[in-house]
Amino acid sequence: MSRHCIGVYPGSFDPITNGHMDVIFRAAKIVDKLIVAIAASAGKKHFFTLRERLAMVRSGIASSPQKRPSIEVMAFDGLLMDFANEVKAAVIIRGLRAVSDFEYEFQMAGMNARLNPKVETVFLMASDSNHFISSRLVKEIGALGGDVSHFVSKAVAKKLAKRFSGVND
Ligand code: PNS
């Protein structure tokens, strides 16, 4: 990648899963600085607040045994391409799981390229142990009392269990 390459890995991270963590650490190896960018609203109603999502991503990265080169976690509101400009990013990183992700990602990468042709979207294929994990299914399993420990960190699993038992912290 070119010069001092800044990459942005955007998402809702509602909540962060092991699949996201895998993409974060792999992406951090190919850019000089990685910004994990958490969408404040993105027109969606989130299960966890922005503050909670930021905290979960930050503590997930901090407690990982993996080497942490240059990773920053930030929130953004508005257009991703405006945020990419602000932080001088050259690439957007997205994880790609199954074929079902493709249509949405293809559209988004195309629209973003029109908005800012200088920023490339780079896809990392989910690794085989993570390709089925999604935040949506993690929440569904958690809501029904299932075991989510294979899909998210201990801290996130605890937070989900608390939330579904009606306890707010
Ligand atoms: O993890 P997600 O929910 O798939 O992430 C989607 C996200 C946040 C990357 C996307 O919704 C986004 O970029 N939102 C910011 C608003 C924006 O730029 N929309 C136009 C996209 S073409």
Residues whose N, C-alpha, C, O or C-beta is under 5 A from the ligand:
A	BS01	PNS	P10 G11 S12 F13 A39 A42 G78 L79 L80 M81 M108 M111 N112
